[in-house]
C-alpha cells in the first residue's frame, strides 16, 4: 500500500503538513503569550490597598468640578498661538525672540 518512501516524496506531506502544524501550533502559542501579557497588565493596573484607601471617589468628582469652574473663568477668546522651537533651533534664543516679538505687538 503506502510505504515510507512514497510518503516522503509526496509534496503535501513534505511541505503542507509541517506548514499546517506551524500555523495551528503558532496560534495556540500566541494565545498563551497574549494571555501572559494581559495578566501582567492587570497586575500592574491594580491599585495598592494603601493607595486605594487614600483615594476617595467622591472627592475626585469635587476636584473635577473645581477645575471646570476655573476653566469657565478663563477667557479663551483672547489667546495667542506661540510656536515652540524646532529641534535644530536653540530654545533660549528662540524664547528671547518670541518675547521681543510679543513686546513689539503689545
N, C-alpha and C positions, 0 to 999 in steps of 0.2 A: 504494500500500500504506500504510505508515505514513509520515507526514511529521513534521517537527519540531514543528509546531503541535499536532498530536494528542498527541505525547509530552509536551509542556509542559502540556497541560490534564489529563493523566492524574494523579490524586492519588497513585497508588502510586509513579510515577516522581518526582513533585514532592516528596513528603514521605517516602515509605518508603525509597527508595534512599539519600538522604542520612543518614537515621537509621541504616540498616543499616551504612553506611560509618563513621559515628561510633562505633557500638558495637564493630564489629570492629577499626577502627583504634585506638580507645581501649584495647582490651585489649592490643594489641601495644605501645602506648606505655607503659601501666602496667607491663607486664612489663619493659621496658627500664629504667624509673625504679626499679623494685623491685630489679633486679639491681645497679644502681649503689649503692643503699643497702646491700645485703648485702655487696658488695665493700668498701665503706668500713668496715663493721663488722668484717670480717675483718682489714683492715689495722690498725684501732685495737686489736683484741684481741691481735694478735701481740706476743709478748714481745721486748723489746730483747735482742740477743745478750749484751750485757754484763750485763744483769739476769738473764737466764736462767742464766748461769754461776754467779751468786751464789745462786740458788735451788736448794736441794738437797731433792729429794722425800723422801728417807729421813729427813732431819732434820725436815721438816714433819710427818711422821707421829708422830715422837717428841714434838714440841711439842703435838700434839693429845692424845696420851696423858697428858702432864703436866697439861694443862688439865682433862682428865677426872678425874684424881686429885684436883686442887684442888676440883672441884665435889663429889666424893664426901665430902670432909671438911666441907663447909659444911652446917649444919643448916637445911634448907629448911622444917621444920615450924614454926619459931618466927619468922615474919616478919610485918610489919605493912604493910598497904596504906596508903600515904600519897598523898593526892590532890594533884596539882600545881595550880598556879594557873591560873585561866581567863584567856583573853586580855584581859578587861576588868579583871582584878584586878592590884594591884601585887604583883609577885613577892616583894619584900623583906618587905613587910608580911605576906604570906601565909606565908612561911617562918618569920617570928617567931611567928606564931600557931600554926603546926604544932609548933614547938619547945616553946612553952608547954603545948600540949595533951599532948605526949609526956612532959614533965616532971611533969605532974599525974597521968598514968596510971601512971608508973613508981614 
